[in-house]
Amino acid sequence: MIKTAMAFLLGCLLCLSLKEMPAPNGFLLLVVIIVLWLRHTVGLAFIVGLLWAGFQAQSQLADRLPETLAGKDIVISGEITTIPTVRDRLVRFELAPDSSAYPRRIRLTWYRASNPYPNAGEHWQFTVRLKPPRGMSNPGSFDYEKWLFTQRIGATGYVRDSTSNQLLQHASVWDVNRLRQQLQVRLKKLLPDAEQLPLLQGLAIGIRDDLDDSHWQTLRQTGTSHLLAISGLHIGLAAAIGFFLLRFLWSLMPSLLLRVPAHYVGALGGVILAAFYACLAGFTVPTQRAFVMVATIMLALVWKRPLYPLHVLAVSLLLVLFIDPFAVISAGFWLSFSAVALIVFTCSNRYPKQRWNWAGIHLWIAVGLIPLLVLFFGQISVISPIANFIAVPLVSFLVVPIILFGMVMLIVSEPLARWLLNNADYLLDLMWQWLRLLANSPISDWHSPFLPIVMIGFVAIAVILILLPRGWPAKWLALILLLPIWFYQPDKPESGEFYLSVLDVGQGLATVIETKDHVLVFDTGPKYSAYFDTGKAVVAPYLKHRAINNVDKLIVSHSDNDHIGGVDSLADLVTINETYSSDLEALPNATPCLAGQVWFWNQVKFEILHPFETKLTSNNNNRSCVLKVTANNRSALLPGDIEKESEYRLLNRYGKALKADILVVPHHGSRTSSTMRFIQTVDPEYGLLAVGYRNRYRFPVESVLKRYQKQGTNLLRTDHHGAILFRDETQPIRWRQQNAKLWTSKATE
């Protein structure tokens, strides 16, 4: 069973690791060859996993919005399938359209929404503008397209202001999400003064929308994020409560006990309470995994089969991947199953038995998950064993049972429910003070640079050696194998050279320039809302990916949102030694950038060419800082959003000194910039366009593109190519193409 489950897992993983789905004929031929070669159950399981994941992936890829419908106003009706997130009149939800002409699931945002807001389970009609699944593509950043793929979302878009936006039908009384949303409203009214209401909502009904960045940062730093994911720990606890409670009550009735054994009824009670809790959590993917595992255990109890932990784990893995093969590419899948496997591994066949083995489990899990945490997040919580030593028992044996009984009591007695939930809130507040104390420790977490897969393999082998029973030979080799994780550093340019990275921040600009010992960031991209900006979502993760925690200079070309929007978040996440800008009103602590400012880092020349004076002009774009970088391997010109007026001034002052190998195209390819004389003088080999996919300005303008093409400039675009990285190679790295996966949208789309 274990080999079969692993083979099925590898089949799913192989399929979803491909860059493109193979042609049907070639795919079937490959399957036939493998069948003839293997001829046994394990091989068959591998093939079934490969085919099943391929079928599901092909179905999802075919369920994407056609490009012909993108950007058009469409009147669409359907059912709200999720609990809408509401923040300052911004409502986000998923819609299942009635018409088969559209993808089965669409993710919509309604800006400046008007009451009544949509509710879960309701049937609505909207005028929307859609686009196929698309996200920013950068090293180290969250893969939004992958997330949309795993959630089976075939289009995203926003609701347009229209009189056609209207409620068509109220939700069914049996709709699970409608009931969860009503419980959310009821909890807020019942506990208006609760200190930890966001945490309580997360544990009670799986709604974590009210958790802010400070909550998530504390949970990440202490390695306790799993406590808010209603999964194995919580569902298993609910099943245990249901099992023992119903078995005890049934045992009190001898006449019934003679007909049906108590453990049969207990198993039924466990499944019912586990299903109840899973419904409260919305039957998310982690919840599904946990419920499948619980149901497998209860079924084995009823059949009186011996329970081998690894067999239960294997059956659960098979069922989970059969229900959702895309789970194999999610971090949660690997972390949850690995954690259970580690518990089994560290607790089985250890002699003599240790009295405090349960206490050491947290340490073994923290050590055992290091390779996965480095692979998926590049971050390890050093204090995780200490935090979980207190938090896990508190949540498992006190908080969750109290919450479960409190939610049940909402049906019977509201005062009793309030008393129970207030006690749960008090316990959560005590836990939170403990976690915040640990999170504020200077050694709370450790960030790893991006490690090659071979090095992660060495770390995994080292971890296995550490976890082997005492007395196992050659365990000391683990120390040697762990050395790479402490001493590895990403590649750096040589003296006299620099790396240039234009990041994909949508409609905006963010650029990172590295020399051997120094880092400069030029602009930080836009701030899209109070909850999302590219300083936090793109620039900081990229710097962490490159093992950069200190920025020597930040230059903000001007104060337009698409250039300055990420500054505050970036300053919170990395150390910035100096800040330069052309707009001191927006950044009062910055140094003004002025023509003539020159410095050298590792034999690389940095020169500010513009503005010529501090006097403000009427045009914000024409105040942009212009930076030229010159080294042995290449030169680059970064002109911000300057327009024709400033281009002429630069030409008159510098002339042929503007020549550069790389030009970040001024003002994103707007018709206000890139005069033919400017292009001819700079004469770049590469022109980089920092533009957003289907941006509302329709940048770059076709006439501007033709000018660069006439000059023979190679044009690269962040909306087509993702982040554009200039390294030692003669050809720049187009991140979207180099890092392409099955779900990645193609540049031509």
Secondary structure, DSSP 8 states (H G I E B T S, - for coil): -HHHHHHHHHHHHHHHT-SS---HHHHHHHHHHHHHHH-SHHHHHHHHHHHHHHHHHHHHHHTS--GGGTTSEEEEEEEE-S--EEETTEEEEEEEESSTTS-S-EEEEETT--SS---TT-EEEEEEEEE-S-----TTS--HHHHHHHTT--EEEEE---TT-EEEE---TT-HHHHHHHHHHHHHHH-TT-TTHHHHHHHHH---TT--HHHHHHHHHHT-GGGGS-SHHHHHHHHHHHHHHHHHHHHT-HHHHHHS-HHHHHHHHHHHHHHHHHHHTT--HHHHHHHHHHHHHHHHHHHT----HHHHHHHHHHHHHHH-GGGGGSHHHHHHHHHHHHHHHHHSS-SS--TTHHHHHHHHHHHHTHHHHHHHTSEEETTHHHHHHHHHHHIIIIIHHHHHHHHHHHHH-HHHHHHHHHHHHHHHHHHHHHHHHHHTSTTSEEE-----HHHHHHHHHHHHHHHS-TT-TTTTHHHHHHHHHHH-------TT--EEEE---SSS-EEEEE-SS-EEEEEE--EEETTEEHIIIIIHHHHHHTT--EEEEEEE--S-HHHHTTHHHHHHHSEEEEEEES-TTTSTTSEE--TT-EEEETTEEEEEEE-S-SS--S-SGGG--EEEEE-SS-EEEE-TT--HHHHHHHHHHHGGGG--SEEE-GGGG-TTS--HHHHHHH--SEEEE---TT-TT--S-HHHHHHHHHHT-EEEEHHHHSSEEE-SSSS-EEHHHHT--TT---TT-
